[in-house]
Amino acid sequence: MAETSEEKFRRMTEAPVGGLIAKLAVPCIVSMLVTSFYNMADTFFVGQLKSNSATGAVGIVFSMMAIIQAVGFFFGHGSGNFISRELGKKNYHEAEKMAATGFFSAFAAGILIMIAGEVFIEELAYLLGSTETILPYTKDYLGAILLGAPWITSSFVLNNQLRFQGNATYAMFGITFGAVLNIVLDPVLIFGFDMGISGAGYATVISQFVSFCVLLYGMQKHGNIKIKLSNIQFKFYYYKNIFGGGFPSLARQGLASIATISLNHAAGPFGDEVIAAMGVVQRIVMFGASSMIGFGQGFQPFCGFNFGAGLYKRVKEGFYFCVKTSAVFLLGIAALGFVFAPQLISLFRDDPKVIEIGAFALRLQCVTFVTHSWIVLSNMMTQVIGRTVPATFLATARQGLFFIPAVLILSSAIGVTGIQLAQPIADIGTLLCAIPIQLKILKEFDNK
């Protein structure tokens, strides 16, 4: 039997904090793990082609994937944050209008990205950091990925809107279905149909389209807000709220893409094996962090509902529960990553030089991995409660304010070692900024 809006409100604002967040987080964790499999699968199967240039191309195009996802997160988080707050205030009709506005806007943006990218594909490949030797692989893979831009952007919106309604199980099912299909299609298209790296791209696009269809179907069922074209609102009020709630995500994901481009340009002079190694490290770290991010995503609808209902003490309790739990988890993951770094890199490339470079970089990032618990959760909370300025700062600090200057300066100063050191230095700098910002907001909750 479907849960009514009133029943959902009582559950989100009255159920015990730890158990409720854990229950909300489980499908989010699964969704995040599965999402990371999309690019992990491509990296693994392309790695079987025995070409550092092909593996490097996946890393190059990863930055474009981040841009497409940034647009999806912008509309998804922007509309989702608004939806959760309005549901907390029991303004259901406003939530419906925002759901349609966010979805159709993201789909239109995806179409524009697809057209522009395909027209200027070679220029885009060089901009992303492709070298001459990597370029043919980059164009094949990128050309396929761009075809899926409309489905990818709108899928992220559906996923986040379901999550912010407290119905992450439906989002998990849609994402999981697509990821399993991607893992099946990768070897079939790459090797069975002899499509090479372009087969990996088409596998991702097909699986993303199927995931989109499943998510759209789930959005129409079981008490979820239905997406209706008649509800779309071309009004400043709605886009202002999308911007306020989504800009931190756009900044974070956009800068992650620029950071990857900077990394590729910094690594390029040192050879394709450095680009390949750092690309593999990015996938592994993302996979390791995905569970913690999923846990934080379980906190977001809880935060939105309770903040909207004026239950500030409950929001604070939930924040500290998530930070403590995720910190313990990250310490365990970091220890495993540090010990088994060479083995993890070798899963994707068996080139000794790639393994040597990647293993050292991965171990350095494991040292500061635990900082993600405070950084990410602080960013998530400030974004949900509508604190756009601190949320945007925290979203941009790690990959923008600290990483980009670090990788460009250190690569010139000390070579490959500087590239490997850039991310842990950025993590420490971001943590030192995030602690006072978040403590100030939590203190304001006490005064309320």
N, C-alpha and C positions, 0 to 999 in steps of 0.2 A: 504493500500500500504506500502510495507516494506521501511524503512528508509535506504538510501544509506550511505556508509561510510563517504562521504564528508558532507552530511547533518548532520550526527551524530557529526562529528568533529565541525562544526559550532555551533550546539546546545550546546555542552559541553564547548566551549570556548567563546561564545558570549552571551548566555542567561543570564538574571539577576540571580545573585548568590543565593539569598534566595529561590526564586521560583523554580529554577532548582534543588537545593539540596533537597528541600522538595519533589519535584516530584520523584526524584531518591530514596528518603528515604522511601516513603510509602510502596512499595512492599518489601523492605528490612525489615522494621519494622514488616510487616505481616509475612514474612518468619521466622524472629527470634522468634516472639511470638509462631508461629506454631511449630517451632523446639523444643522450650522448653516444648511444650505440650507432646512430645513423652515420656519423662521421668516423667513428671508430671502425665500423665495418668496412667503409670505403678505404680507410687507411690500411687495414689489415689485408684485404684482398688485392688492392693495388700493389701493396708491398710484395705480393707473390709474383709480380711481373719482373722482379729482380732488377729494378731500375731506380736509382736514386732520383733521377729526373722526374719520373712518374710519381714517386712518393712525395717529392718536393712540390709537385703541382697540386696535390691534395692540400698541402699546407698553405700554398699560395691562395687557392680558391676559398679556403676556410675563412679568410678575412672578408670575402664577398658574402659568404653565408652569414657571417656575423652582421653585416649591414642589412641584409634581408630580414634577419631575425630581429634586429634593432627596430625596424619599422613595425614588425608584428608586436614586439614588446611595448612599443610606444602606444599603439592603439589598444592593445590588450590590457596592459597595466593601467593606462589612463582611464579606460572605460571600466575596468574591473574594480579599481579602487573606489570610484564613484558609486558603482553598483553596491558594493559591500556596505558603504556608509549609508546609502539611501535605504537599503534593506534593514539596517540597524535602526533607522528612523521610521521604518514601515511605509516609506514612499515608493510603493511598488511600480506605479505607472512611470515615474521618472527613471527608474532602473531599466524598464523596458525600452524607453526612448534611447537611453545611452547605449544599450546593448546593440541595437540596430545601427546607430550612428558609428560606433566603433568598428563593427564588423564590415560594413559596406565601404567605409573609408579606407580600411586596411586593404581590402580586395582591390580597390581602384589604385592605391599606391603600388601594390604588387605588379599590376599590369604596366604601369609606367616604368618601373624598374626593369621588367622583362624586355620591353621594347628598346629602351635606351641602352641597356647592356648588350643586347644582340647586335644593335647597329654599330656600336663602338667597342666591339669585343677585344680587338687586338690592343687598342689604346688602354682599355681597362686592365688587360692582363699585365701590361708593363707597369701600370700605376700600382697594381697590387704587389709588385715586387718580383715578377717573373724575370728570369734570365733568358738568354737566347736558347740555351739548351733545354730549358724547361718549357719554353713558349708553346711548342706544338701540343704537349700534353695539357697545358693550362687551358688552351683554347678549346680542346675537345671536351674537357671536364666542365669548364665554365659554361660553354654553350648549352650543355644539357641542364645544368643546375638552374640557369636563368629562366628556363621554360617553366620551372615550378614556382617562381616567385609569388604569383597570386595565391597559390594554394598554401605556401609556407607562411606568408604574412597573415592570412585570414585564419589559418589553423592555430597560430599562436594566440590570436584574439579569442577564438572559441575555447581553447584550452584554459586561458586565464580567466575568462568570464565564468566558466564552470567552476573553477577553483575558488574564485572570490564569492561565489554563491554558497560555498561550503559543500559542493558536489564534485569533489576531485575524482571520485571513482569513475565517473563517466569520462572525464578527461584522460584518466589513466588507460581506460580500455581503448579509446581512439588512438592514442599515441603508441600503445603497445602493439596493437594490430598492425599499424604501419611499419614499426621497427622490425617486427618479425618478418614481414614481407620483404623489407629491404635486405635483411640478412640472407634470405632465400634467393632473391633476385640477383644479388651481387655476383656470386660465382657463375650463375646461369648466363647472365649477359656478358660478363667480362671474359669468361673462358668458353662456355658452351656455345655462345653465338660469336665468339672471337671479336668482341667489340672493344676490348682493351679498356682504357681508362674512361672512355665515354660511356661504356656499359655501367660503370659505377655511378655516373651522373644520372643516367636514365633510371637506374634502380631506385635512386633517392627520390627522383621526381614522381615516379609511379607510386611509390609507397607513401609519399607525402599527400598525393591526391586521394588515395584510399583513406588515409587517416583523416583528411579534411571531410570526406563524405560521412565517415562514422561519427566524427565530432558534431557535425551539423545535425545529423539525425538525433544524437543524444541531447542536443540543446533543445530540441522540440518536445522532449518527453519528460515524464516523471517530475512535474512541478518546477522544471527549470524555466527561466525566462525565454520565451520564444523569439526568434529573430524574424521580424516582419519588415518588409520594405516600407510599409506605410508608417512605421515608427521613426524612420530616419529624420533627424533634425539638423538642418543646415543653419544653425544658430550659434552666435558667438559664445553663449553661456556653456553649451555642451563642449565645444572645442577648447574653450578656456580650461574646463575641468579635465579634458583629455590631456591637454598640454601640461597642466599642473601635476597630474598623477602619472603621466607617461614620460615626461621629459627626462627625469632621472634615469629611466630605463634606456631611453634613446641615447642619452649621453654615455651611459655605461657601456652599452653594446656597441655604439658607434666608435667610442674610443678604444674598445677592445679590438675592433677591426683596424683602426689606425695604428694601434700598438702592434698588431700582427704584421701590418704592412711595413712599419718601421723596423720590426725584427727581421723581416725578409730582406729589406734593403741593407740592414747592417750585416746580415749573415752572408749576403750574396758574394762579396769579394773574397770570402774564405772558402767558397766551393759549395756545390750542390749537397754534399754530405752534411754540412752544417745546417742548411735550410731543412733538409730531411729530418735530422736529429731533433731540432727544436720544434718542428711540426709534430713529431711523435710525442715529445714531452708535453706539448700543449694538450693533446688528446688525453693522455694519461692523467694529467693534473685535473683536467675538466671532469673526467670520469670519477676521480677520487672525491672531488668537491661536490658532485651532483647530488649525492645523498644528503649532505648537509644543507645544500640549497633547497632541496625538496622538503627537508624538515622545516626550514624557515618559511617556505611557501605554505605549509600547513598552519603556521602562525599568522600569516597575513589576513585570511578571512576572519579569524578569531579577533585579531587586532582591529580590523575595520568595523565589525559588528559592535564590539564592546566600546570602542572609541566613539562611534556614532551614538551609542546608548548612554555615554557619559560615565562608563565604568572604568575610570582611569587606573585605579588600584589593581584591577584585574588585568589590564593591559600590561602594567609593569611586572606583575607576577609571571605572566606568560613570557615576557621578554627574557627575564633571568632564567626561567626554566629552560628555554631554548638555547641560550648561550652556554649554560653549564653542560647540558646534554650533548650539544654538538662539539664542544671543546674536547670532551672525553673521546668522542668518536674520532675526531680528526687526529688526535694524538696517536690512536691505534693505527689508523690508516697511514699516517706519516712514518711510523716505525716500520711497517711492512714495506712501504715504498722505498725507504732508505736502504733496507737490507737487500731487497730483491730488484734494485734499480736496473742492473744489466740484463737480467732475465726478462723484465718487462719491456725494455727497449727492443730486445731481440725477437719478441713476438711479432713485431711489425717490420723490422729490417734486420737481416743477418750480416750486414756489412760491419766489420770490426771497428772502423773509424766512426761510423754512425753510433754504434753502441757505446764507445768510449766517450764521445762528446755528450750524448744524450743522458747516459747514466750519471755523470757528474752534475749536469744541470738539474736532473730530477732530484738528486740527493740534496742539493742546495735549496730547492724549493720545498722539500719535505721539512727542512729545519724551521721554516716560518709558516708552515701550513695551518697551524692552530690559530693563527691570527684571523683567519677567515670567519671564525665563529662570531667574534665581536663586530668585525667590519661589515659582513654581509647582513647580519641581523639588525644592526643599527641602521643600515641603509634601507632595509625593507620596512622597518617600523616608521622611520621619518617619511618615507614615501606614502605609506598607507594613510597616515594621519594628516596628510596634506602639507607637510613642511617642505615645500619645493626647494628652497634655497639650500638648507643643510643636506637634504636628500641628493640633490644634484651634485653638490660638492663631494659628498662621500662616493657617489657613483663615478665621478670623474677622477678622483684622486689617485686610485691605484694604478689604472692603466694610462691615465693621461698626465696628471701632474707629476707623478714620480717615474713610471716605467719608461715612457717615451724619451724623456731627457736622459735617463740612466743608460738605456740601451744604445743611444746614439753617441753619447759622450764616452762611455766605458769601452764600446767596441773600437772606437778610434784610439783610445788611450792604451788599452791592454789586450786588444784583440778578442779572440773567441772566449776567453775567460770573462771578459767584461759582459759579453752577451749572456753568459751563463749566470752571472751575478745580478743582472738587472732586476729580475722579478723578485727575489727575496729582499733586495734593498727597497723596492717599491712597497712590498708588504709591510715592512717595519715602519716606513714613513707614513703610510695610510693609517696604521693602527694608532700611532701617536696623535694623529688628527682626530680619529673617530672617538677615542675615549672621552675627551672633554666635551665634544659636541653632544654625544648621547647622554652623558651624565647630567648636563644642563637641562635637557628635555625631561629626563626622568625626575629631576628635582621639581620641575614645574608641575608634574603630575601630583606630587606630594602636596603642593600648595593648593591645587584644585580640590 
